[in-house]
Amino acid sequence: MNKKTYTQEQLEDFKLKYPKVVRELVVYPAGTEFDKEGNTDEEPAYFIIKKPSKSLVYLISSKEYKDNADKTNEAIIANCVLAGDMELLENDASVYTGVIEQLAGLITASKVELKKV
């Protein structure tokens, strides 16, 4: 059973709108059991996400957001989650935490290299 709340066409549209930054995120609720073949006893939640924007990084670095984790998390969700099972995201803390952790992990600096010339 596929519990995606979006179509392949919608995914393709997002990929055109946000090239190189759109991803599909699959989140398994806490307590999901996996057998040896990789089958699960619970259906995952699916989301279309995009990498955080520069404006989001500025926003969550601001004084207003810096010491407010709830407000920061809501800004990350609003900026990065394009489609998916929003009801489950709102009602299952394990799914919410998984999405936030994955998105927060995308708000990191790229590996850079400084070379002497």
Backbone torsions as a table, in degrees:
resi	resn	phi	psi	omega
1	MET	NA	137.4	-178.4
2	ASN	-109.6	119.1	-177.1
3	LYS	-102.0	26.6	178.0
4	LYS	-70.0	135.3	180.0
5	THR	-99.7	16.1	178.8
6	TYR	-139.4	161.0	-178.2
7	THR	-97.6	165.4	175.5
8	GLN	-62.4	-34.4	178.2
9	GLU	-63.7	-41.5	177.3
10	GLN	-63.4	-41.5	177.2
11	LEU	-59.8	-44.6	179.3
12	GLU	-63.6	-39.1	177.3
13	ASP	-61.6	-42.9	178.2
14	PHE	-64.9	-36.9	179.1
15	LYS	-65.4	-33.3	176.0
16	LEU	-72.6	-39.5	-178.4
17	LYS	-71.0	-37.3	-178.1
18	TYR	-125.7	69.7	-177.7
19	PRO	-60.7	142.7	175.9
20	LYS	70.9	-2.1	-178.3
21	VAL	-123.3	-3.3	-179.0
22	VAL	-89.0	136.8	178.0
23	ARG	-136.1	157.1	171.0
24	GLU	-103.9	128.4	-177.5
25	LEU	-110.6	128.3	177.8
26	VAL	-112.3	123.0	-175.5
27	VAL	-121.0	123.9	176.6
28	TYR	-96.2	126.0	179.4
29	PRO	-57.8	152.2	178.2
30	ALA	-56.2	141.1	178.7
31	GLY	89.4	-0.7	178.5
32	THR	-65.4	130.8	179.1
33	GLU	-97.8	137.3	177.1
34	PHE	-113.7	133.8	175.6
35	ASP	-90.9	-177.6	-175.4
36	LYS	-63.5	-26.1	179.5
37	GLU	-87.8	-2.4	-179.9
38	GLY	90.4	4.9	176.8
39	ASN	-75.1	151.6	-177.3
40	THR	-120.4	159.2	177.3
41	ASP	-90.8	-5.1	176.7
42	GLU	-133.6	148.3	176.9
43	GLU	-77.2	139.6	176.1
44	PRO	-78.2	165.3	172.0
45	ALA	-98.8	141.3	-178.7
46	TYR	-114.3	140.3	178.4
47	PHE	-139.8	147.5	168.2
48	ILE	-101.5	123.7	-179.2
49	ILE	-124.2	161.3	170.9
50	LYS	-127.2	153.8	178.0
51	LYS	-61.3	148.2	179.3
52	PRO	-59.6	145.6	178.9
53	SER	-88.9	164.6	176.8
54	LYS	-60.6	-38.5	-180.0
55	SER	-64.9	-34.0	176.5
56	LEU	-65.5	-41.8	178.9
57	VAL	-60.1	-44.2	176.6
58	TYR	-61.8	-44.2	-177.8
59	LEU	-60.9	-51.5	-175.8
60	ILE	-74.2	-11.1	174.4
61	SER	-88.3	-9.6	-177.5
62	SER	-70.5	159.8	-178.2
63	LYS	-57.3	-38.3	-178.5
64	GLU	-62.2	-32.5	-175.9
65	TYR	-101.4	-24.1	-169.9
66	LYS	-52.2	-43.4	-177.2
67	ASP	-106.5	20.5	-178.3
68	ASN	-126.7	90.4	-176.0
69	ALA	-61.1	-40.0	-179.6
70	ASP	-62.3	-46.0	-179.2
71	LYS	-65.8	-39.8	177.9
72	THR	-63.1	-47.0	179.9
73	ASN	-61.7	-41.5	178.4
74	GLU	-63.5	-38.5	177.8
75	ALA	-65.8	-39.7	178.9
76	ILE	-64.0	-46.9	178.9
77	ILE	-59.9	-48.6	-177.0
78	ALA	-62.2	-36.4	-177.5
79	ASN	-80.6	-32.4	-167.7
80	CYS	-109.9	-26.9	-178.6
81	VAL	-89.7	113.5	-177.1
82	LEU	-90.9	-34.4	-178.6
83	ALA	-161.9	160.3	177.4
84	GLY	146.9	-170.5	-177.4
85	ASP	-80.1	80.1	-175.2
86	MET	-66.2	-30.4	178.0
87	GLU	-65.2	-44.9	178.1
88	LEU	-66.4	-39.0	177.5
89	LEU	-58.2	-39.1	-178.6
90	GLU	-76.9	-31.5	-170.5
91	ASN	-105.7	-9.7	180.0
92	ASP	-119.5	107.7	-176.1
93	ALA	-59.6	-34.0	-179.1
94	SER	-68.1	-37.8	177.2
95	VAL	-68.7	-45.6	178.7
96	TYR	-57.4	-48.5	-179.2
97	THR	-63.2	-40.6	178.4
98	GLY	-62.4	-43.2	178.8
99	VAL	-65.3	-46.8	179.9
100	ILE	-60.2	-44.9	-179.5
101	GLU	-61.5	-42.1	-180.0
102	GLN	-65.5	-44.9	-179.6
103	LEU	-67.7	-40.6	178.3
104	ALA	-61.7	-34.8	177.5
105	GLY	-65.1	-22.7	177.7
106	LEU	-81.5	-13.5	179.5
107	ILE	-92.8	63.2	177.7
108	THR	-130.6	157.5	179.1
109	ALA	-71.4	148.2	174.9
110	SER	-70.9	158.2	173.9
111	LYS	-72.8	128.2	-179.6
112	VAL	-124.5	160.1	-178.8
113	GLU	-135.8	128.6	177.7
114	LEU	-108.9	122.3	-177.6
115	LYS	-115.6	138.7	175.2
116	LYS	-76.5	133.7	-179.3
117	VAL	-117.5	NA	NA
